[in-house]
Amino acid sequence: MARTQGSPQVPIPGSIKFCTFLLPQERRKATEQAEKMSFTAEELAKVQSLNGYFKQYWILLSKTIQARKNRQIAAEQFIGEQNWSVEEVEGYRRRLQESETFMLRCRRTRMSINDFVVLGILGRGGFGEVFLSRKKDTGEVLALKKLAKKHFLKKNHVWKLKREREVMLKSESPWLMNLKYSFQSDKFVYLAMDFVPGGDMKNLLDHVGCFAETHTKFYFTEMLFAVRDLHKLGYIHRDLKPDNFMVDRYGHLKLIDFGLSKEGHFHKYEGTLSLKFTKNEKKDRLHMTSPAPSKHRFRSGRKLYSVVGSPEYMAIEVLEEKGYNHTVDYWSLGVIMFELFYGITPFNSDSTEEALQKLTCWKDYLIQPSPVEPGELPISEAGWDLITRLICEPSKRIGRIGIDEILQHSWFKGFNVEKIVDQEPPFVPVLENDTDTSYFQNALDEQDYKDLSIDFATVQQLMDAEVPDIDKILMYGHITKAEENTLHLATSYKSSPDVTAFAGWTYRHEDLKLLLQQAAQEEPQ
């Protein structure tokens, strides 16, 4: 594309970025012009929303192209394995093309809560609820999180929602929770994820008390893999704790809750997105490169200063506000490892203040407990050594060059970490069906509503009702007329902070296997 000599590119206010084809003198001229400009808060908000929208657009576009190419490759491999005539092959390809066309139409349609059926309530908090739901057209059983926009807009925490969605969207790791769908209404945003029926590690730990060393090694290895894959994406979690590790139906772990994750501590791109697309076209690669990086290295000297996380699992350098990096996640893993062994954290407290006080004197509280029951085996020397090399000063902490340094510790000697997926987990959930919620402590299913004499159809309305307290539903068994008036469908097109702050929120995953599997299993006509 031709470029006009001397024409500067318009920078993004507050975060000036230029296309790479600008010459140095053009960059200086554009910077000087940008410094003379002034923008209102409303203009800045609109530009930032537009920037976020196009960022999401390119991410989704690249994922869509890559997924379609992968399906084409799989289809051609399948055709090559069949002994079909030319007519049969053409008929098969025609049906696949019809499926692809249908998927494109699905991507263009707007999503709403009417696309889902409520099967139960998995949990609730101050900002929203998590529903067990089934998508009507595909039959997928999903955990659907509903969050009120006003809470995040009021506290200027929209970035937390966007960060959570962004990490799950980019992730293709089996150790990280992946996003299936996201959409919004006038007052709420929704995130649909795989339903992980085994509950969380905290609930499991509360029931068993503590784990044997071999079981601890199994779970700790899977936690390391989850954190490794998150770091590869370019994020630090900053809130690792047992509550944020879910147990899937096979007994393996998945890391969740990326709202406090921080991006920007890795070299993520060789060039701009446009350059990456050009490189792929020139090299004729089979897969379109995603904006999510495949290789990273940590930037030296780059630190964070925000005090975030759960006090009992927070690294000391976070509290000291002297700056920290990715190794704060390893401190948290050390605390979790301690808890898996002994059932409590070394800084176990009844209040936040007490936990922070213990953290300031962490060396006095990091003490190896003695066995309390007859026949109880103490932790091995290698195991305790690993804990003390994780819960220590940043300059001495193991893992500064990456997770592999931790996996090479002597505690893992003789344990095949690479074959962890093939091993039988210490605990495998016993499930009656694909919607079993018995491992969720606060879950409510259809039978619970019947026991409470509540019309289960009423619960469906909770998906988009601005009900101050779900306990009102459980008490009265219905939604009042005033609350019915707060029901909303898909977001209307209007210019308001509620809408612009969440521009580009809608997402559908490209792994709609049900449609393509049906086409692949059909006999050629």
Secondary structure, 3 states (H helix, E strand, C coil): CCCCCCCCCCCCCCCCCCCCCCCHHHHHHHHHHHHHCCCCHHHHHHHHHHHHHHHHHHHHHHHHHHHHHHHHHHHHHHHHCCCCCHHHHHHHHHHHHHHHHHHHHHHHCCCCHHHEEEEEEEEECCCEEEEEEEECCCCCEEEEEEEEHHHHHHCCCHHHHHHHHHHHHHCCCCCECCEEEEEEECCEEEEEEECCCCCEHHHHHHHHCCCCHHHHHHHHHHHHHHHHHHHHHCEECCCCCHHHEEECCCCCEEECCCCCCEECCECCCCCCHHHHHHHHHHHCCCCCCCCCCCCCCECCCCCECCCCCCHHHCCHHHHHCCCECCCHHHHHHHHHHHHHHHCCCCCCCCCHHHHHHHHHCHHHHCCCCCCCCCCCCCCCHHHHHHHHHHCCCHHHCCCCCCHHHHHCCHHHCCCCHHHHHHCCCCCCCCCCCCCCCCCCCCCEEHHHHHHCCCCHHHHHHCCCCCCCCHHHHHHHCCCCHHHHCCCCCECCCCCCHHHHCCCCCCEECCCCHHHHHHHHHCCCC
